[in-house]
């Protein structure tokens, strides 16, 4: 759960906010997918943990984190007591994040008088969107060419050194700062929560994002790669002034509730404290690194990295002392009991290297001039000629035209923006626009030859499925 409070911050309140365990709060995120929340006491009672109990990480109550980040935006009053706070932001508005040094005297002397590097990201809160993050962000890039999801407001920021925004990472910014000096960073989020909803007919409930900050110190090679601290909070982004209206609406709804009902909800605080979490996994899309099988010889540190890369960060603390061999010994029932049905099945399949069968498999081949000539010879009765087509498999999960467009573009290494429409060749050679409903009615393992036709209105092409 993220905590928020009114400034100025007292030492007691800061320490109270810091001891909350963000990893544990994520245990219920996947409940809409069928995952049940679990408690540490229930998990530790399992037979498989009897021998590991003494090796579990110490409780975070005595842990003081080196840094603290405070987002200067009010939390919603319509959040129940045990839920994570939610903060509303306006699109494009500059919001201050205060970077605070929370070390006690003598702690981490190796960073005293030195710079640290922080990376700020806007990422998805919903796991279903996390799994397709790369495609989601690429889709946003195509619809908003030249725009960024996250920007730094450099003129308003204080204490920030060497700010950078990688042009290929639209949702990430980074900078150096000196913990001993006052540092306030102002950020602007340019995407809105409804841009990533499935239906776009107006009035949809927007998806929540996370603002996450990862901080690193220098290693012996003077590179900022040694992780020090990570924290995040949940936000929703609205069109300009929309966050203010939503905050007002939530406040009015709470005022109408009975006093005993109000006690079930958190108060609204003027600022939001980002709460400790696992570092964001550095994933190279398109490589096999992310889904590489976990080996029995993997050390506990290797196993932790594998869990991070495969988006099992909420369970890293639970499996702190597990080697690759320990994890691979877990049965399907063990993992489901620990992680809940949805995440348990996913983790078990990942551990065993099993790939969930796609909902639809389509085989496609790109038609070439040589293939056309071979086909023409065959139709003219030249039996000696044979046509050899190389087909590629496309695996679909969502069964949508957008997904098919992305997969075809990825297969032939082009941008999906270059594909204007996809048509299926119908009776008498007519071109029928491929819709979500049509894809949902494709037979599994159907074969198509792809042809292209120049689009009339832009530089793209139409794809013809023959």
C-alpha positions as CSV (number, residue, x, y, z in Angstrom):
1,X,0.0,0.0,0.0
2,X,1.3,3.5,-0.9
3,X,1.1,6.0,2.0
4,X,0.5,9.7,1.7
5,X,0.8,12.5,4.3
6,X,0.7,16.2,4.7
7,X,4.0,18.1,4.8
8,X,6.1,19.0,6.7
9,X,7.1,15.4,7.4
10,X,8.0,14.4,10.9
11,X,10.6,11.7,11.5
12,X,7.9,9.5,13.1
13,X,5.5,9.8,10.1
14,X,8.3,9.2,7.6
15,X,9.4,6.1,9.4
16,X,5.7,4.9,9.6
17,X,5.3,5.3,5.8
18,X,8.6,3.6,5.1
19,X,8.0,0.4,6.9
20,X,5.1,-0.6,4.6
21,X,5.9,-3.5,2.3
22,X,4.9,-2.8,-1.3
23,X,5.7,-6.3,-2.4
24,X,3.0,-7.7,-0.1
25,X,0.5,-5.2,-1.3
26,X,0.8,-6.5,-4.9
27,X,-0.4,-9.9,-3.9
28,X,-4.0,-9.0,-4.7
29,X,-3.5,-7.2,-8.0
30,X,-4.3,-10.3,-10.1
31,X,-7.6,-11.1,-8.3
32,X,-9.6,-10.2,-11.3
33,X,-7.8,-13.0,-13.1
34,X,-8.8,-15.4,-10.3
35,X,-5.8,-15.1,-8.0
36,X,-6.7,-15.1,-4.3
37,X,-4.7,-12.9,-1.9
38,X,-2.6,-14.8,0.5
39,X,-1.2,-14.0,4.0
40,X,2.4,-14.7,5.1
41,X,1.2,-16.7,8.1
42,X,-0.8,-19.0,5.9
43,X,2.1,-19.5,3.5
44,X,4.6,-20.2,6.2
45,X,2.4,-22.9,7.6
46,X,2.9,-24.9,4.4
47,X,5.0,-28.0,4.7
48,X,7.5,-26.8,2.1
49,X,8.4,-23.8,4.2
50,X,8.9,-25.6,7.5
51,X,12.7,-25.9,6.9
52,X,13.0,-22.5,5.4
53,X,11.3,-20.4,8.1
54,X,14.6,-19.4,9.8
55,X,16.0,-18.2,6.5
56,X,13.2,-15.9,5.5
57,X,14.0,-12.2,5.2
58,X,13.5,-10.2,8.4
59,X,10.3,-8.3,8.8
60,X,10.5,-4.8,7.4
61,X,9.5,-3.1,10.6
62,X,13.1,-2.4,11.6
63,X,14.2,-1.5,8.1
64,X,14.9,2.1,7.3
65,X,15.2,2.8,3.6
66,X,18.0,5.0,2.3
67,X,15.7,7.3,0.2
68,X,12.2,8.5,0.1
69,X,10.2,10.0,-2.8
70,X,7.2,12.2,-2.3
71,X,4.8,13.0,-5.1
72,X,3.1,16.4,-4.5
73,X,-0.4,15.4,-5.6
74,X,-3.4,14.6,-3.4
75,X,-4.6,11.0,-2.9
76,X,-8.2,10.0,-3.6
77,X,-10.6,9.9,-0.5
78,X,-12.5,7.0,-2.1
79,X,-10.0,4.3,-1.4
80,X,-10.6,1.6,1.3
81,X,-8.4,1.4,4.3
82,X,-6.4,-1.7,3.3
83,X,-6.1,-0.8,-0.5
84,X,-3.2,1.0,-2.1
85,X,-3.7,4.7,-2.4
86,X,-4.6,6.2,-5.8
87,X,-3.6,9.6,-7.0
88,X,-5.2,11.5,-9.9
89,X,-3.0,13.5,-12.3
90,X,-3.8,15.9,-15.1
91,X,-2.3,15.2,-18.6
92,X,0.7,17.4,-19.3
93,X,0.7,19.2,-15.9
94,X,4.0,19.5,-14.0
95,X,4.1,17.6,-10.7
96,X,6.8,17.8,-8.1
97,X,8.6,14.7,-6.8
98,X,10.7,15.5,-3.7
99,X,13.8,13.3,-3.5
100,X,14.7,12.9,0.1
101,X,17.8,11.4,1.8
102,X,16.5,9.2,4.6
103,X,19.8,7.7,5.8
104,X,20.7,7.8,9.5
105,X,24.1,9.1,10.5
106,X,26.9,7.0,9.2
107,X,24.7,4.8,6.9
108,X,25.9,4.1,3.4
109,X,29.0,6.2,3.7
110,X,30.1,5.1,0.2
111,X,27.5,7.5,-1.3
112,X,28.2,10.4,1.0
113,X,29.4,13.4,-1.2
114,X,28.6,11.4,-4.4
115,X,25.9,11.4,-6.9
116,X,23.3,8.7,-7.4
117,X,21.2,8.0,-10.5
118,X,17.4,7.7,-10.4
119,X,15.3,6.4,-13.2
120,X,11.6,7.4,-13.3
121,X,9.1,5.3,-15.2
122,X,5.4,5.4,-16.0
123,X,4.4,1.7,-16.3
124,X,1.2,-0.3,-16.2
125,X,-0.4,-1.3,-12.9
126,X,-2.5,-4.0,-14.5
127,X,-0.6,-7.3,-15.0
128,X,-2.5,-8.1,-18.2
129,X,-1.1,-4.9,-19.7
130,X,2.4,-5.5,-18.3
131,X,2.6,-8.7,-20.3
132,X,2.0,-6.7,-23.5
133,X,3.8,-3.5,-22.4
134,X,6.1,-3.3,-25.4
135,X,3.2,-3.6,-27.9
136,X,1.0,-1.2,-25.9
137,X,3.8,1.5,-25.9
138,X,4.5,1.0,-29.5
139,X,0.9,1.4,-30.3
140,X,0.9,4.7,-28.4
141,X,3.9,5.8,-30.4
142,X,2.2,5.1,-33.7
143,X,-0.9,7.1,-32.7
144,X,1.1,10.0,-31.2
145,X,4.2,10.4,-33.4
146,X,6.8,12.6,-31.9
147,X,5.3,12.7,-28.4
148,X,6.6,11.2,-25.2
149,X,4.7,9.5,-22.4
150,X,6.9,11.0,-19.7
151,X,8.9,14.2,-19.7
152,X,11.0,16.2,-17.2
153,X,10.1,19.8,-16.6
154,X,13.8,20.9,-16.4
155,X,13.3,24.7,-15.7
156,X,11.2,24.0,-12.6
157,X,13.4,21.2,-11.2
158,X,16.0,21.8,-8.5
159,X,19.2,19.8,-7.8
160,X,18.9,17.6,-10.9
161,X,22.1,16.9,-12.9
162,X,22.5,15.5,-16.4
163,X,18.8,14.8,-17.1
164,X,18.3,12.4,-20.0
165,X,15.3,11.1,-22.0
166,X,16.1,8.2,-24.3
167,X,14.1,8.8,-27.6
168,X,13.4,5.0,-27.8
169,X,12.0,4.8,-24.2
170,X,9.1,7.1,-24.2
171,X,8.0,6.3,-20.7
172,X,11.4,6.7,-19.0
173,X,13.6,9.6,-17.8
174,X,16.8,9.6,-15.7
175,X,19.1,12.0,-13.9
176,X,21.8,12.3,-11.3
177,X,21.3,14.0,-7.9
178,X,23.2,14.5,-4.7
179,X,21.3,13.1,-1.7
180,X,22.9,15.7,0.6
181,X,21.3,18.6,-1.3
182,X,17.7,19.6,-1.9
183,X,16.4,17.9,-5.0
184,X,12.9,18.3,-6.5
185,X,12.1,16.9,-9.9
186,X,9.0,18.0,-11.8
187,X,7.5,15.4,-14.2
188,X,4.8,15.6,-16.9
189,X,2.7,12.6,-18.0
190,X,1.3,13.0,-21.5
191,X,-0.7,9.8,-21.9
192,X,-4.1,9.4,-20.3
193,X,-5.6,6.3,-18.7
194,X,-8.4,5.8,-21.3
195,X,-5.9,5.5,-24.2
196,X,-5.2,1.9,-23.1
197,X,-8.7,0.6,-22.5
198,X,-10.1,-2.1,-24.7
199,X,-13.2,-0.2,-25.9
200,X,-13.0,3.4,-26.9
201,X,-16.6,4.6,-27.3
202,X,-16.5,7.2,-24.5
203,X,-17.0,6.9,-20.8
204,X,-14.6,4.0,-20.3
205,X,-12.9,3.4,-17.0
206,X,-9.3,4.3,-17.5
207,X,-6.5,1.9,-16.6
208,X,-4.2,2.8,-13.6
209,X,-0.5,3.4,-14.1
210,X,2.4,3.2,-11.7
211,X,5.1,5.9,-11.2
212,X,8.2,4.0,-10.2
213,X,11.6,5.3,-9.2
214,X,14.7,3.1,-9.2
215,X,17.9,4.6,-7.7
216,X,21.5,3.3,-8.3
217,X,25.0,4.1,-7.0
218,X,28.3,3.9,-8.9
219,X,30.2,0.7,-9.1
220,X,33.9,0.3,-9.3
221,X,33.8,1.1,-13.0
222,X,32.1,4.4,-12.3
223,X,28.9,3.1,-13.8
224,X,25.5,3.6,-12.0
225,X,24.5,0.0,-11.9
226,X,24.4,-1.0,-8.2
227,X,20.7,-0.9,-7.1
228,X,20.0,1.0,-3.9
229,X,16.2,1.6,-3.7
230,X,13.0,1.4,-5.6
231,X,9.5,2.8,-4.8
232,X,6.3,3.4,-6.7
233,X,2.7,4.6,-6.3
234,X,-0.5,4.1,-8.3
235,X,-1.9,6.9,-10.4
236,X,-4.6,7.6,-13.0
237,X,-4.1,10.3,-15.6
238,X,-7.0,12.4,-17.0
239,X,-7.3,15.1,-19.6
240,X,-6.5,18.6,-18.4
241,X,-8.6,19.5,-15.3
242,X,-10.1,16.0,-15.3
243,X,-8.1,15.0,-12.2
244,X,-9.5,18.0,-10.3
245,X,-13.1,17.0,-11.3
246,X,-12.5,13.4,-10.4
247,X,-11.1,14.4,-7.0
248,X,-14.1,16.6,-6.3
249,X,-16.5,13.9,-7.3
250,X,-14.8,11.4,-5.0
251,X,-14.9,13.9,-2.1
252,X,-18.6,14.6,-2.7
253,X,-19.4,10.9,-2.8
254,X,-17.6,10.3,0.5
255,X,-19.4,13.2,2.2
256,X,-22.7,11.6,1.4
257,X,-21.7,8.3,3.1
258,X,-22.8,7.4,6.6
259,X,-20.2,7.9,9.4
260,X,-19.7,4.2,9.9
261,X,-19.1,3.8,6.1
262,X,-16.6,6.6,6.1
263,X,-14.5,4.8,8.6
264,X,-13.8,2.1,6.0
265,X,-12.0,4.6,3.8
266,X,-8.7,6.3,3.9
267,X,-8.6,10.1,4.3
268,X,-7.3,12.2,1.4
269,X,-3.7,13.4,1.9
270,X,-2.1,16.4,0.2
271,X,0.9,14.4,-1.0
272,X,1.7,10.8,-1.9
273,X,4.6,8.8,-0.6
274,X,6.0,6.3,-3.0
275,X,6.3,2.9,-1.3
276,X,9.2,0.4,-1.5
277,X,8.9,-2.1,-4.3
278,X,11.1,-4.5,-6.4
279,X,13.3,-2.9,-9.0
280,X,11.8,-2.7,-12.5
281,X,13.1,-5.6,-14.6
282,X,15.3,-4.6,-17.5
283,X,13.8,-6.7,-20.3
284,X,15.2,-6.9,-23.8
285,X,12.1,-7.5,-26.0
286,X,12.4,-9.8,-28.9
287,X,15.2,-11.9,-27.3
288,X,14.8,-15.2,-25.5
289,X,16.4,-13.8,-22.4
290,X,13.2,-13.0,-20.7
291,X,11.6,-16.4,-20.9
292,X,14.9,-18.4,-20.6
293,X,14.3,-21.6,-18.5
294,X,15.4,-21.5,-14.9
295,X,18.2,-24.1,-14.4
296,X,18.6,-26.3,-11.3
297,X,22.2,-24.9,-10.9
298,X,20.9,-21.3,-10.5
299,X,21.9,-19.6,-7.3
300,X,19.3,-17.8,-5.2
301,X,20.5,-14.5,-6.7
302,X,20.1,-15.9,-10.2
303,X,16.6,-17.2,-9.2
304,X,15.7,-13.7,-8.0
305,X,16.7,-12.2,-11.3
306,X,14.7,-14.9,-13.2
307,X,11.6,-14.0,-11.2
308,X,12.1,-10.3,-11.9
309,X,12.5,-10.8,-15.6
310,X,9.4,-13.0,-15.9
311,X,7.2,-10.5,-13.9
312,X,7.0,-12.5,-10.6
313,X,8.5,-9.6,-8.6
314,X,5.7,-9.6,-6.0
315,X,6.9,-13.1,-4.9
316,X,10.6,-12.4,-4.9
317,X,10.7,-11.6,-1.2
318,X,8.9,-14.9,-0.5
319,X,11.4,-16.9,-2.5
320,X,14.5,-15.0,-1.3
321,X,16.6,-18.1,-0.3
322,X,15.3,-20.4,-3.0
323,X,17.8,-21.7,-5.6
324,X,16.8,-22.9,-9.0
325,X,16.7,-26.4,-7.8
326,X,14.4,-25.4,-4.8
327,X,11.9,-23.7,-7.1
328,X,11.9,-26.5,-9.6
329,X,11.0,-29.0,-6.8
330,X,7.8,-27.2,-6.1
331,X,4.7,-29.0,-7.3
332,X,1.8,-27.4,-9.2
333,X,-0.3,-27.6,-6.1
334,X,2.4,-25.9,-4.0
335,X,2.8,-23.0,-6.3
336,X,-1.0,-22.4,-6.7
337,X,-1.4,-22.5,-2.9
338,X,1.4,-19.9,-2.5
339,X,0.7,-17.6,-5.3
340,X,-3.0,-18.1,-6.0
341,X,-4.5,-19.9,-9.1
342,X,-3.7,-17.4,-11.8
343,X,-0.1,-16.5,-10.9
344,X,0.5,-20.0,-9.6
345,X,-0.3,-21.7,-12.9
346,X,1.7,-19.1,-14.8
347,X,4.7,-19.6,-12.5
348,X,4.5,-23.4,-12.7
349,X,4.4,-23.2,-16.5
350,X,7.3,-20.8,-16.6
351,X,9.4,-23.0,-14.2
352,X,8.7,-26.1,-16.3
353,X,9.3,-24.3,-19.6
354,X,5.8,-24.9,-20.7
355,X,4.2,-22.5,-23.2
356,X,0.4,-22.0,-22.9
357,X,-1.3,-23.0,-26.1
358,X,-2.4,-20.0,-28.1
359,X,-6.1,-19.5,-28.8
360,X,-5.5,-19.3,-32.6
361,X,-2.6,-20.3,-34.9
362,X,-2.4,-18.8,-38.4
363,X,0.2,-19.8,-41.0
364,X,1.2,-17.1,-43.5
365,X,3.5,-16.9,-46.5
366,X,4.6,-13.8,-48.3
367,X,3.7,-14.0,-52.0
368,X,6.7,-13.3,-54.2
369,X,7.1,-12.7,-58.0
370,X,8.9,-16.1,-58.4
371,X,6.0,-17.8,-56.6
372,X,3.5,-16.1,-58.9
373,X,5.4,-17.3,-62.0
374,X,5.6,-20.8,-60.6
375,X,1.9,-20.8,-59.8
376,X,1.1,-19.5,-63.3
377,X,3.2,-22.3,-64.9
378,X,1.4,-24.9,-62.8
379,X,-2.0,-23.5,-63.9
380,X,-0.9,-23.7,-67.5
381,X,-0.3,-27.4,-67.2
382,X,3.4,-27.4,-66.6
383,X,3.4,-30.4,-64.2
384,X,7.2,-30.3,-63.9
385,X,7.0,-27.0,-62.1
386,X,6.5,-27.2,-58.3
387,X,5.8,-24.3,-56.0
388,X,7.6,-24.2,-52.7
389,X,6.2,-21.8,-50.1
390,X,7.8,-21.1,-46.7
391,X,5.1,-20.5,-44.1
392,X,5.5,-18.7,-40.8
393,X,3.3,-19.4,-37.7
394,X,1.5,-16.5,-36.1
395,X,0.1,-17.1,-32.6
396,X,-2.9,-15.0,-31.5
397,X,-4.2,-14.6,-28.0
398,X,-6.6,-11.6,-28.2
399,X,-8.1,-12.5,-31.6
400,X,-8.3,-8.9,-32.8
401,X,-7.4,-7.2,-36.0
402,X,-4.9,-5.0,-34.1
403,X,-3.1,-8.0,-32.8
404,X,-3.0,-9.6,-36.2
405,X,-1.6,-6.4,-37.7
406,X,1.1,-6.2,-35.0
407,X,2.1,-9.9,-35.5
408,X,2.4,-9.5,-39.3
409,X,4.4,-6.4,-38.9
410,X,6.7,-8.0,-36.4
411,X,7.1,-11.1,-38.6
412,X,8.3,-9.0,-41.6
413,X,10.2,-6.4,-39.6
414,X,8.1,-3.4,-40.5
415,X,6.2,-0.8,-38.5
416,X,2.5,-1.6,-37.9
417,X,1.8,2.0,-39.1
418,X,2.8,0.8,-42.6
419,X,-0.2,-1.6,-42.6
420,X,-3.3,0.5,-43.4
421,X,-5.9,-2.3,-43.5
422,X,-6.0,-6.1,-43.7
423,X,-8.4,-7.7,-46.2
424,X,-9.4,-11.3,-46.9
425,X,-9.9,-12.3,-50.5
426,X,-13.5,-13.5,-50.8
427,X,-15.7,-15.0,-53.5
428,X,-15.0,-13.7,-57.0
429,X,-11.9,-12.0,-55.7
430,X,-13.6,-9.3,-53.6
431,X,-11.7,-7.8,-50.7
432,X,-13.4,-8.2,-47.3
433,X,-12.2,-6.1,-44.4
434,X,-10.8,-8.3,-41.7
435,X,-12.6,-7.5,-38.4
436,X,-12.2,-8.9,-34.9
437,X,-15.3,-11.0,-35.4
438,X,-13.9,-12.5,-38.6
439,X,-10.7,-13.4,-36.8
440,X,-12.7,-15.1,-34.1
441,X,-14.3,-17.3,-36.7
442,X,-11.0,-18.3,-38.4
443,X,-10.3,-22.1,-38.2
444,X,-7.3,-23.0,-36.1
445,X,-4.1,-23.5,-38.2
446,X,-5.7,-21.8,-41.3
447,X,-3.1,-21.0,-44.1
448,X,-2.9,-17.7,-46.0
449,X,-0.7,-16.3,-48.7
450,X,0.0,-12.6,-48.1
451,X,-0.1,-10.1,-50.9
452,X,0.3,-6.3,-50.7
453,X,-1.5,-3.4,-52.3
454,X,-0.5,0.3,-52.0
455,X,-2.9,2.3,-49.8
456,X,-4.6,5.2,-51.5
457,X,-4.4,7.8,-48.7
458,X,-0.9,7.3,-47.2
459,X,2.5,5.7,-47.6
460,X,1.2,2.4,-46.1
461,X,0.0,-0.8,-47.7
462,X,-3.0,-3.0,-47.5
463,X,-2.4,-6.7,-46.7
464,X,-4.5,-9.2,-48.7
465,X,-5.0,-12.7,-47.2
466,X,-5.5,-15.2,-50.0
